[in-house]
């Protein structure tokens, strides 16, 4: 996780490192790491059913097809660990092409523009845009 978070700190456009995870995967071009995916428990407590994981960060240096390879590898690893569903969220401004190329299904809009409630950060931690949820499931 330490190495994956360092990569995220250097390359991610709008998110910082995570505080915990179930597993991380790095993608190499043979000489250096060109991308990482960090997978953990779902942020939404309603989706944290013991059978679902969430891609909390996916970050690459822009190498061709790296995102699709990491999304596919994350699903294979989650499934091998016995999980039934893997979810992720993208910003409204992102196309989702890498997710679709890796066999993920668009579920639709999810979440709001900002965190709400008592524990809301005083400063937005990410762009205030609607999110779109994608997922892979056993049998899909």
DSSP file (Angstrom, degrees, kcal/mol; ACC not computed):
  #  RESIDUE AA STRUCTURE BP1 BP2  ACC     N-H-->O    O-->H-N    N-H-->O    O-->H-N    TCO  KAPPA ALPHA  PHI   PSI    X-CA   Y-CA   Z-CA
    1    1 A X     >        0   0    0      0, 0.0     4,-2.9     0, 0.0     5,-0.2   0.000 360.0 360.0 360.0 -35.2    0.0    0.0    0.0
    2    2 A X  H  >  +     0   0    0      1,-0.2     4,-1.8     2,-0.2     5,-0.1   0.926 360.0  43.3 -60.5 -45.3    2.9    2.3    0.8
    3    3 A X  H  > S+     0   0    0      2,-0.2     4,-2.0     1,-0.2    -1,-0.2   0.903 114.2  50.2 -67.6 -41.6    4.3    2.1   -2.8
    4    4 A X  H  > S+     0   0    0      1,-0.2     4,-2.4     2,-0.2    -2,-0.2   0.920 110.9  49.6 -63.3 -43.8    0.8    2.4   -4.4
    5    5 A X  H  X S+     0   0    0     -4,-2.9     4,-2.7     1,-0.2    -1,-0.2   0.867 107.8  54.1 -63.6 -36.1    0.0    5.5   -2.3
    6    6 A X  H  X S+     0   0    0     -4,-1.8     4,-1.5    -5,-0.2    -1,-0.2   0.909 109.4  48.2 -63.4 -40.8    3.4    7.0   -3.3
    7    7 A X  H  X S+     0   0    0     -4,-2.0     4,-2.5     2,-0.2     5,-0.3   0.921 111.7  49.7 -63.7 -44.4    2.4    6.5   -7.0
    8    8 A X  H  X S+     0   0    0     -4,-2.4     4,-2.3     1,-0.2    -2,-0.2   0.914 107.8  54.3 -60.4 -43.9   -1.0    8.0   -6.4
    9    9 A X  H  < S+     0   0    0     -4,-2.7    -1,-0.2     1,-0.2    -2,-0.2   0.861 115.0  40.6 -58.3 -36.0    0.6   11.0   -4.6
   10   10 A X  H  < S+     0   0    0     -4,-1.5    -2,-0.2    -5,-0.2    -1,-0.2   0.871 130.6  18.5 -81.5 -37.8    2.7   11.6   -7.7
   11   11 A X  H  < S+     0   0    0     -4,-2.5    -3,-0.2    -5,-0.1    -2,-0.2   0.687  85.2 109.8-114.5 -20.9    0.3   11.0  -10.5
   12   12 A X     <  -     0   0    0     -4,-2.3    47,-0.1    -5,-0.3    49,-0.0  -0.376  53.2-148.7 -70.4 137.0   -3.4   11.2   -9.5
   13   13 A X  S    S+     0   0    0      1,-0.1    -1,-0.1    -2,-0.1     3,-0.0   0.839  85.0   1.6 -72.1 -35.8   -5.3   14.2  -10.9
   14   14 A X  S    S+     0   0    0      1,-0.1     2,-0.3     2,-0.1    -1,-0.1   0.390 114.0  67.4-141.5   5.4   -7.8   14.7   -8.0
   15   15 A X        -     0   0    0     -7,-0.2    -3,-0.1   111,-0.1     2,-0.1  -0.950  57.0-147.4-130.1 153.0   -7.3   12.2   -5.2
   16   16 A X        -     0   0    0     -2,-0.3    -2,-0.1     1,-0.3    -7,-0.0  -0.297  46.0 -54.3 -99.9-170.2   -4.7   11.6   -2.6
   17   17 A X        -     0   0    0     -2,-0.1    -1,-0.3     1,-0.1     2,-0.2  -0.127  53.4-119.3 -63.0 162.0   -3.5    8.4   -0.9
   18   18 A X        -     0   0    0    -17,-0.2    -1,-0.1    -3,-0.1     3,-0.1  -0.591   6.1-138.2 -98.2 164.8   -5.9    6.0    0.9
   19   19 A X  S    S+     0   0    0      1,-0.2     2,-0.3    -2,-0.2    -1,-0.1   0.652  80.1   5.2 -98.2 -17.7   -5.7    5.1    4.6
   20   20 A X        +     0   0    0     21,-0.1     2,-0.3   -19,-0.0    -1,-0.2  -0.978  60.6 176.4-157.5 166.0   -6.4    1.4    4.2
   21   21 A X        -     0   0    0     -2,-0.3    19,-0.3     1,-0.1     3,-0.1  -0.984  35.0-134.8-163.1 166.5   -7.0   -1.4    1.7
   22   22 A X  S    S-     0   0    0     17,-3.2     2,-0.3     1,-0.4    18,-0.2   0.793  90.1 -20.6 -91.6 -44.0   -7.5   -5.1    1.1
   23   23 A X  E     -A   39   0A   0     16,-1.9    16,-2.8     2,-0.0    -1,-0.4  -0.985  54.0-150.5-159.9 160.7   -5.0   -5.3   -1.7
   24   24 A X  E     -A   38   0A   0     -2,-0.3     2,-0.4    14,-0.2    14,-0.2  -0.963   9.0-157.9-131.8 150.8   -3.1   -3.2   -4.3
   25   25 A X  E     -A   37   0A   0     12,-2.3    12,-2.1    -2,-0.3     2,-0.4  -0.996   4.9-155.5-130.7 135.0   -1.8   -4.2   -7.7
   26   26 A X  E     -A   36   0A   0     -2,-0.4     2,-0.5    10,-0.2    10,-0.2  -0.858   6.2-147.7-107.9 147.3    1.0   -2.5   -9.6
   27   27 A X  E     -A   35   0A   0      8,-3.0     7,-3.5    -2,-0.4     8,-1.2  -0.958  16.5-166.8-115.4 130.1    1.4   -2.6  -13.4
   28   28 A X  E     -A   33   0A   0     -2,-0.5     5,-0.2     5,-0.3    -2,-0.0  -0.851  28.0-150.9-117.6 150.5    4.9   -2.6  -14.9
   29   29 A X        -     0   0    0      3,-2.0     4,-0.1    -2,-0.3    -1,-0.1   0.271  69.0 -89.4 -94.9   9.1    6.2   -2.0  -18.4
   30   30 A X  S    S+     0   0    0      2,-0.3     3,-0.1     0, 0.0    -2,-0.0  -0.008 123.6  45.1 106.7 -26.4    9.2   -4.2  -17.5
   31   31 A X  S    S+     0   0    0      1,-0.4     2,-0.3     0, 0.0    -3,-0.0   0.685 119.1   5.3-115.4 -33.0   11.4   -1.4  -16.2
   32   32 A X  S    S-     0   0    0     -5,-0.0    -3,-2.0     0, 0.0    -1,-0.4  -0.960  80.0 -86.3-151.3 163.5    9.1    0.7  -14.0
   33   33 A X  E     +A   28   0A   0     -2,-0.3    -5,-0.3    -5,-0.2     3,-0.1  -0.608  36.5 175.4 -74.8 129.3    5.6    0.9  -12.5
   34   34 A X  E     +     0   0A   0     -7,-3.5    27,-2.4    -2,-0.4    29,-0.4   0.458  62.6   3.6-113.3  -5.8    3.2    2.6  -14.9
   35   35 A X  E     -AB  27  60A   0     -8,-1.2    -8,-3.0    25,-0.3     2,-0.3  -0.965  54.5-159.0-172.4 157.7    0.0    2.2  -12.9
   36   36 A X  E     -AB  26  59A   0     23,-2.9    23,-2.6    -2,-0.3     2,-0.4  -0.979   4.6-158.4-141.1 153.6   -1.6    1.0   -9.6
   37   37 A X  E     -AB  25  58A   0    -12,-2.1   -12,-2.3    -2,-0.3     2,-0.5  -0.999   8.7-160.3-130.4 134.9   -5.0    0.0   -8.4
   38   38 A X  E     -AB  24  57A   0     19,-3.0    18,-1.9    -2,-0.4    19,-1.7  -0.972  10.0-169.1-117.8 123.8   -6.0    0.1   -4.7
   39   39 A X  E     +AB  23  55A   0    -16,-2.8   -17,-3.2    -2,-0.5   -16,-1.9  -0.936  17.7 145.2-119.6 132.8   -8.9   -2.0   -3.6
   40   40 A X  E     - B   0  54A   0     14,-2.7    14,-3.3    -2,-0.4   -19,-0.1  -0.759  52.1 -50.4-145.4-168.6  -10.7   -1.8   -0.2
   41   41 A X  E    S- B   0  53A   0     -2,-0.2    12,-0.2    12,-0.2    -1,-0.1  -0.387  73.3 -85.6 -68.4 151.5  -14.0   -2.1    1.5
   42   42 A X        -     0   0    0     10,-0.5    -1,-0.1     5,-0.2     6,-0.1  -0.300  26.8-138.7 -59.3 140.6  -16.8    0.0    0.0
   43   43 A X  S    S+     0   0    0     -3,-0.1     2,-0.5     4,-0.1    -1,-0.1   0.887  88.9  76.5 -66.0 -39.6  -17.0    3.6    1.3
   44   44 A X  S >> S-     0   0    0      1,-0.2     3,-1.2     2,-0.0     4,-0.6  -0.614  74.6-150.3 -75.2 122.9  -20.8    3.3    1.5
   45   45 A X  T 34 S+     0   0    0     -2,-0.5     3,-0.4     1,-0.3    -1,-0.2   0.766  95.4  64.4 -64.7 -23.3  -21.8    1.3    4.6
   46   46 A X  T 34 S+     0   0    0      1,-0.2    -1,-0.3     3,-0.0    -2,-0.0   0.756 106.0  42.8 -71.6 -23.3  -24.9    0.2    2.7
   47   47 A X  T <4 S+     0   0    0     -3,-1.2     2,-1.9     1,-0.1    -1,-0.2   0.495  86.3  99.4 -97.6  -5.6  -22.7   -1.6    0.2
   48   48 A X     <  +     0   0    0     -4,-0.6    -1,-0.1    -3,-0.4     5,-0.1  -0.538  39.1 142.2 -84.7  76.5  -20.3   -3.1    2.7
   49   49 A X  S    S-     0   0    0     -2,-1.9    -1,-0.2     3,-0.0    -4,-0.0   0.341  72.7-104.6-100.3   4.4  -22.0   -6.6    2.9
   50   50 A X  S    S+     0   0    0      2,-0.3    -2,-0.1    -3,-0.1     3,-0.0   0.268 114.8  67.5  89.8 -12.4  -18.8   -8.7    3.2
   51   51 A X  S    S+     0   0    0     -4,-0.2    33,-2.2    32,-0.1    34,-1.8   0.381  87.5  76.0-116.3  -1.7  -19.1   -9.8   -0.5
   52   52 A X  E     - c   0  85A   0     32,-0.2   -10,-0.5    -5,-0.2    -2,-0.3  -0.918  51.9-176.3-120.4 137.7  -18.3   -6.5   -2.1
   53   53 A X  E     -Bc  41  86A   0     32,-2.1    34,-2.3    -2,-0.4     2,-0.4  -0.844  15.0-140.8-121.6 165.3  -15.1   -4.5   -2.6
   54   54 A X  E     -Bc  40  87A   0    -14,-3.3   -14,-2.7    -2,-0.3     2,-1.0  -0.988  16.7-126.8-129.8 135.8  -14.4   -1.1   -4.1
   55   55 A X  E     +B   39   0A   0     32,-3.0    34,-0.5    -2,-0.4   -16,-0.2  -0.729  32.0 179.5 -74.6 106.4  -11.7    0.2   -6.3
   56   56 A X  E     +     0   0A   0    -18,-1.9     2,-0.3    -2,-1.0    -1,-0.2   0.799  64.4  12.2 -83.9 -31.1  -10.7    3.2   -4.2
   57   57 A X  E     +B   38   0A   0    -19,-1.7   -19,-3.0    -3,-0.1     2,-0.4  -0.987  54.2 178.2-147.0 138.4   -7.9    4.4   -6.4
   58   58 A X  E     +B   37   0A   0     -2,-0.3     2,-0.4   -21,-0.2   -21,-0.2  -0.981  19.4 167.6-134.5 127.6   -6.8    3.7  -10.0
   59   59 A X  E     +B   36   0A   0    -23,-2.6   -23,-2.9    -2,-0.4     2,-0.3  -0.997   7.3 170.5-146.9 133.7   -3.9    5.7  -11.2
   60   60 A X  E     -B   35   0A   0     -2,-0.4   -25,-0.3   -25,-0.3   -26,-0.1  -0.865  43.4-118.3-134.0 170.5   -1.5    5.5  -14.2
   61   61 A X  S    S-     0   0    0    -27,-2.4   -26,-0.1    -2,-0.3   -27,-0.0   0.298  71.8 -88.9 -89.6   9.5    1.1    7.6  -15.9
   62   62 A X  S    S+     0   0    0    -28,-0.3     3,-0.1     1,-0.3   -27,-0.1   0.456  73.5 160.0  97.9   3.5   -1.0    7.7  -19.0
   63   63 A X    >   -     0   0    0    -29,-0.4     3,-1.6     1,-0.1     4,-0.4  -0.305  51.8 -90.8 -61.1 142.0    0.4    4.5  -20.6
   64   64 A X  T 3  S-     0   0    0      1,-0.3    -1,-0.1     2,-0.1    -2,-0.0  -0.281 103.1  -4.3 -58.9 131.5   -1.9    3.0  -23.3
   65   65 A X  T 3> S+     0   0    0     -3,-0.1     4,-2.1     1,-0.1    -1,-0.3   0.456  93.4 123.3  66.4   5.2   -4.4    0.4  -22.0
   66   66 A X  H <> S+     0   0    0     -3,-1.6     4,-2.3     1,-0.2     5,-0.2   0.908  70.9  51.3 -63.8 -42.2   -3.0    0.5  -18.4
   67   67 A X  H  > S+     0   0    0     -4,-0.4     4,-2.7     1,-0.2     5,-0.2   0.939 110.7  47.5 -61.3 -47.5   -6.4    1.4  -16.8
   68   68 A X  H  > S+     0   0    0      1,-0.2     4,-2.3     2,-0.2    -1,-0.2   0.900 111.6  51.3 -61.2 -41.1   -8.2   -1.5  -18.5
   69   69 A X  H  X S+     0   0    0     -4,-2.1     4,-2.3     1,-0.2    -1,-0.2   0.906 112.2  46.5 -62.9 -41.3   -5.5   -3.9  -17.5
   70   70 A X  H  X S+     0   0    0     -4,-2.3     4,-2.5     2,-0.2    -2,-0.2   0.901 111.4  50.4 -70.3 -41.1   -5.6   -2.8  -13.9
   71   71 A X  H  X S+     0   0    0     -4,-2.7     4,-1.8     2,-0.2    -2,-0.2   0.921 113.5  46.5 -61.2 -43.0   -9.5   -2.9  -13.7
   72   72 A X  H  X S+     0   0    0     -4,-2.3     4,-2.2    -5,-0.2    -2,-0.2   0.908 112.8  49.2 -65.6 -42.3   -9.4   -6.4  -15.1
   73   73 A X  H  X S+     0   0    0     -4,-2.3     4,-2.4     1,-0.2    -2,-0.2   0.884 108.6  53.6 -65.5 -38.7   -6.7   -7.6  -12.8
   74   74 A X  H  X S+     0   0    0     -4,-2.5     4,-2.6     2,-0.2    -1,-0.2   0.907 109.6  48.0 -62.6 -41.5   -8.5   -6.1   -9.7
   75   75 A X  H  X S+     0   0    0     -4,-1.8     4,-2.6     2,-0.2     5,-0.2   0.922 111.0  50.3 -66.5 -43.4  -11.7   -8.1  -10.6
   76   76 A X  H  X S+     0   0    0     -4,-2.2     4,-2.2     1,-0.2    -2,-0.2   0.918 113.6  45.9 -60.1 -42.9   -9.7  -11.3  -11.1
   77   77 A X  H  X S+     0   0    0     -4,-2.4     4,-1.5     2,-0.2    -2,-0.2   0.925 113.1  48.5 -67.1 -44.8   -8.0  -10.9   -7.7
   78   78 A X  H  <>S+     0   0    0     -4,-2.6     5,-2.3     1,-0.2     4,-0.3   0.921 113.1  48.0 -61.3 -44.0  -11.2  -10.0   -5.9
   79   79 A X  H ><5S+     0   0    0     -4,-2.6     3,-1.5     1,-0.2    -1,-0.2   0.898 108.9  53.6 -63.7 -40.9  -13.0  -12.9   -7.4
   80   80 A X  H 3<5S+     0   0    0     -4,-2.2    -1,-0.2     1,-0.3    -2,-0.2   0.787 105.3  55.3 -64.3 -27.4  -10.1  -15.3   -6.5
   81   81 A X  T 3<5S-     0   0    0     -4,-1.5    -1,-0.3    -3,-0.2    -2,-0.2   0.474 126.6-101.5 -83.9  -2.4  -10.4  -14.0   -2.9
   82   82 A X  T < 5S+     0   0    0     -3,-1.5    -3,-0.2     1,-0.3     2,-0.1   0.479  72.8 143.6  99.1   3.7  -14.1  -15.0   -2.9
   83   83 A X      < -     0   0    0     -5,-2.3    -1,-0.3    -6,-0.2   -31,-0.2  -0.488  37.8-156.9 -77.4 149.8  -15.8  -11.6   -3.4
   84   84 A X  S    S+     0   0    0    -33,-2.2    54,-2.3     1,-0.2     2,-0.3   0.630  71.2  28.4-100.3 -19.0  -18.9  -11.5   -5.5
   85   85 A X  E     -cD  52 137A   0    -34,-1.8   -32,-2.1    52,-0.2     2,-0.4  -1.000  53.3-166.7-149.0 143.3  -18.9   -7.9   -6.6
   86   86 A X  E     -cD  53 136A   0     50,-2.6    50,-2.3    -2,-0.3     2,-0.3  -0.999  18.6-176.0-129.7 128.4  -16.4   -5.1   -7.3
   87   87 A X  E     +cD  54 135A   0    -34,-2.3   -32,-3.0    -2,-0.4     2,-0.3  -0.792   8.3 174.7-121.3 162.3  -17.5   -1.5   -7.7
   88   88 A X  E     - D   0 134A   0     46,-2.0    46,-2.6    -2,-0.3     2,-0.4  -0.970  19.0-136.6-157.5 164.6  -16.0    1.8   -8.5
   89   89 A X  E     - D   0 133A   0    -34,-0.5     2,-0.3    -2,-0.3    44,-0.2  -0.963  14.4-170.0-125.7 141.9  -17.0    5.4   -9.1
   90   90 A X  E     - D   0 132A   0     42,-2.2    42,-2.5    -2,-0.4     2,-0.1  -0.905  31.8 -98.8-125.0 159.1  -15.9    7.8  -11.8
   91   91 A X  E >   - D   0 131A   0     -2,-0.3     3,-2.1    40,-0.2    40,-0.2  -0.396  32.8-113.6 -72.7 153.8  -16.5   11.5  -12.2
   92   92 A X  T 3  S+     0   0    0     38,-2.0    -1,-0.1     1,-0.3    39,-0.1   0.798 117.2  58.8 -55.7 -30.7  -19.2   12.7  -14.6
   93   93 A X  T 3  S+     0   0    0     37,-0.2     2,-0.3     2,-0.0    -1,-0.3   0.549  90.1  87.8 -79.8  -7.1  -16.5   14.2  -16.7
   94   94 A X  S <  S-     0   0    0     -3,-2.1    -4,-0.1     1,-0.1     0, 0.0  -0.705  72.3-140.9 -95.8 147.5  -14.7   10.9  -17.2
   95   95 A X        -     0   0    0     -2,-0.3    -1,-0.1     1,-0.1    -5,-0.0   0.808  18.0-138.6 -81.4 -31.0  -15.8    8.6  -20.1
   96   96 A X     >  +     0   0    0      3,-0.1     4,-2.4     4,-0.0     5,-0.2   0.570  58.1 135.0  82.2   8.5  -15.6    5.1  -18.5
   97   97 A X  H  >  +     0   0    0      1,-0.2     4,-2.4     2,-0.2     5,-0.2   0.881  69.9  51.4 -59.6 -40.5  -14.0    3.7  -21.7
   98   98 A X  H  > S+     0   0    0      2,-0.2     4,-1.2     1,-0.2    -1,-0.2   0.876 110.2  49.6 -65.5 -37.2  -11.4    1.7  -19.7
   99   99 A X  H  4>S+     0   0    0      2,-0.2     5,-2.6     1,-0.2     3,-0.4   0.940 112.0  46.6 -66.3 -47.4  -14.1    0.2  -17.5
  100  100 A X  H ><5S+     0   0    0     -4,-2.4     3,-1.6     1,-0.2    -2,-0.2   0.895 109.6  54.9 -62.1 -39.2  -16.2   -0.9  -20.4
  101  101 A X  H 3<5S+     0   0    0     -4,-2.4    -1,-0.2     1,-0.3    -2,-0.2   0.806 107.2  51.3 -63.5 -28.9  -13.1   -2.3  -22.1
  102  102 A X  T 3<5S-     0   0    0     -4,-1.2    -1,-0.3    -3,-0.4    -2,-0.2   0.347 126.2-101.3 -90.7   5.8  -12.5   -4.4  -19.0
  103  103 A X  T < 5S+     0   0    0     -3,-1.6    -3,-0.2     1,-0.3     2,-0.1   0.622  70.4 148.9  89.1  13.6  -16.0   -5.7  -19.0
  104  104 A X      < -     0   0    0     -5,-2.6     2,-0.4    -6,-0.1    -1,-0.3  -0.484  39.5-133.6 -81.1 153.7  -17.5   -3.5  -16.3
  105  105 A X  E     -E  135   0A   0     30,-2.7    30,-2.0    -2,-0.1     2,-0.4  -0.898  13.4-124.7-111.6 135.0  -21.2   -2.5  -16.4
  106  106 A X  E     -E  134   0A   0     -2,-0.4    28,-0.3    28,-0.2     3,-0.1  -0.653  22.7-176.3 -77.3 126.1  -22.5    1.0  -15.8
  107  107 A X  E     -     0   0A   0     26,-3.2     2,-0.2    -2,-0.4    27,-0.2   0.706  43.6-113.0 -94.8 -25.4  -25.0    1.1  -13.0
  108  108 A X  E     -E  133   0A   0     25,-1.1    25,-2.8     2,-0.0    -1,-0.3  -0.728  56.4 -14.2 123.3-172.3  -25.9    4.8  -13.3
  109  109 A X  E     +E  132   0A   0     -2,-0.2     2,-0.3    23,-0.2    23,-0.3  -0.314  61.6 177.6 -65.8 145.9  -25.5    8.0  -11.3
  110  110 A X  E     +E  131   0A   0     21,-2.4    21,-1.2     2,-0.1    -2,-0.0  -0.995  38.0   4.3-148.5 149.9  -24.6    7.6   -7.7
  111  111 A X  S    S-     0   0    0     -2,-0.3     2,-0.2    19,-0.1    20,-0.1  -0.126  76.6 -87.9  74.2-171.8  -23.8    9.9   -4.8
  112  112 A X        -     0   0    0      2,-0.1    17,-0.2    18,-0.1    -2,-0.1  -0.536  39.6 -87.9-124.9-168.6  -24.0   13.6   -4.8
  113  113 A X  S    S+     0   0    0     -2,-0.2    16,-0.4    15,-0.1     2,-0.3   0.852 104.6   7.9 -73.9 -34.1  -21.8   16.6   -5.6
  114  114 A X  S    S-     0   0    0     14,-0.1    -2,-0.1    10,-0.0    -1,-0.1  -0.915  85.4 -87.4-142.2 163.7  -20.3   16.7   -2.1
  115  115 A X        -     0   0    0     -2,-0.3     2,-0.3     6,-0.1     5,-0.0  -0.463  46.9-162.8 -66.1 148.4  -20.1   14.9    1.2
  116  116 A X        +     0   0    0     -2,-0.1     3,-0.3     4,-0.0     2,-0.1  -0.795  38.2  48.7-126.6 172.2  -23.0   15.9    3.6
  117  117 A X  S >  S-     0   0    0     -2,-0.3     3,-1.3     1,-0.2    -2,-0.0  -0.301  99.9 -46.9  93.6-176.8  -23.6   15.5    7.3
  118  118 A X  T 3  S+     0   0    0      1,-0.3    -1,-0.2    -2,-0.1     0, 0.0   0.811 131.1  53.2 -64.5 -33.7  -21.6   16.3   10.4
  119  119 A X  T 3  S+     0   0    0     -3,-0.3    -1,-0.3     2,-0.0    -2,-0.1   0.273  76.6 135.0 -90.4  12.5  -18.4   14.7    9.2
  120  120 A X    <   -     0   0    0     -3,-1.3    -3,-0.1     1,-0.1     4,-0.1  -0.384  61.7-112.9 -61.7 132.1  -18.2   16.6    6.0
  121  121 A X        -     0   0    0      1,-0.1    -1,-0.1    -2,-0.1    -6,-0.1  -0.353  15.0-130.4 -63.9 148.7  -14.7   18.0    5.3
  122  122 A X  S    S+     0   0    0      1,-0.1     2,-0.4    -3,-0.1    -1,-0.1   0.783  97.3  41.2 -70.9 -26.2  -14.4   21.8    5.4
  123  123 A X  S    S-     0   0    0      0, 0.0    -1,-0.1     0, 0.0    -2,-0.1  -0.978 100.3-104.7-121.9 134.3  -12.7   21.8    2.0
  124  124 A X        -     0   0    0     -2,-0.4     4,-0.1     1,-0.2     3,-0.1  -0.328  23.3-157.7 -57.2 134.1  -13.8   19.5   -0.9
  125  125 A X  S    S+     0   0    0      2,-0.1     2,-0.3     1,-0.1  -109,-0.2   0.506  75.1  15.6 -91.9  -6.2  -11.4   16.6   -1.2
  126  126 A X  S    S-     0   0    0   -111,-0.1  -111,-0.1     3,-0.0    -1,-0.1  -0.951 104.5 -62.0-156.3 166.8  -12.3   16.0   -4.9
  127  127 A X        -     0   0    0     -2,-0.3     2,-1.8     1,-0.1    -2,-0.1  -0.287  51.1-117.1 -59.2 139.2  -14.1   17.9   -7.7
  128  128 A X        +     0   0    0     -4,-0.1     2,-0.3   -37,-0.0   -14,-0.1  -0.576  69.2 124.7 -80.1  83.0  -17.7   18.6   -7.0
  129  129 A X        -     0   0    0     -2,-1.8   -17,-0.1   -16,-0.4     2,-0.0  -0.942  66.8 -96.3-134.8 156.4  -19.3   16.5   -9.8
  130  130 A X        -     0   0    0     -2,-0.3   -38,-2.0   -39,-0.1     2,-0.3  -0.365  42.8-133.4 -65.5 155.6  -21.8   13.8   -9.9
  131  131 A X  E     -DE  91 110A   0    -21,-1.2   -21,-2.4   -40,-0.2     2,-0.4  -0.786   6.3-145.3-112.0 157.3  -20.4   10.3   -9.9
  132  132 A X  E     -DE  90 109A   0    -42,-2.5   -42,-2.2    -2,-0.3     2,-0.4  -0.986  17.4-140.3-120.0 132.1  -21.2    7.2  -12.1
  133  133 A X  E     -DE  89 108A   0    -25,-2.8   -26,-3.2    -2,-0.4   -25,-1.1  -0.780  18.9-177.3 -97.5 135.8  -21.0    3.8  -10.5
  134  134 A X  E     -DE  88 106A   0    -46,-2.6   -46,-2.0    -2,-0.4     2,-0.3  -0.882   7.8-179.8-120.5 155.4  -19.6    0.8  -12.5
  135  135 A X  E     -DE  87 105A   0    -30,-2.0   -30,-2.7    -2,-0.3     2,-0.4  -0.996  25.1-149.3-153.7 159.8  -19.4   -2.8  -11.3
  136  136 A X  E     -D   86   0A   0    -50,-2.3   -50,-2.6    -2,-0.3     2,-0.3  -0.981  25.8-176.9-122.7 140.3  -18.4   -6.3  -12.0
  137  137 A X  E >   -D   85   0A   0     -2,-0.4     3,-2.1   -52,-0.2   -52,-0.2  -0.951  37.3 -89.8-135.8 155.2  -20.3   -9.2  -10.5
  138  138 A X  T 3  S+     0   0    0    -54,-2.3   -54,-0.1    -2,-0.3    -2,-0.0  -0.446 117.7  24.6 -59.0 132.8  -20.0  -13.0  -10.5
  139  139 A X  T 3         0   0    0     -2,-0.1    -1,-0.3     1,-0.0   -55,-0.0   0.398 360.0 360.0  89.0  -2.7  -22.1  -14.2  -13.4
  140  140 A X    <         0   0    0     -3,-2.1    -2,-0.1   -35,-0.0    -1,-0.0   0.442 360.0 360.0 -90.1 360.0  -21.7  -11.0  -15.3
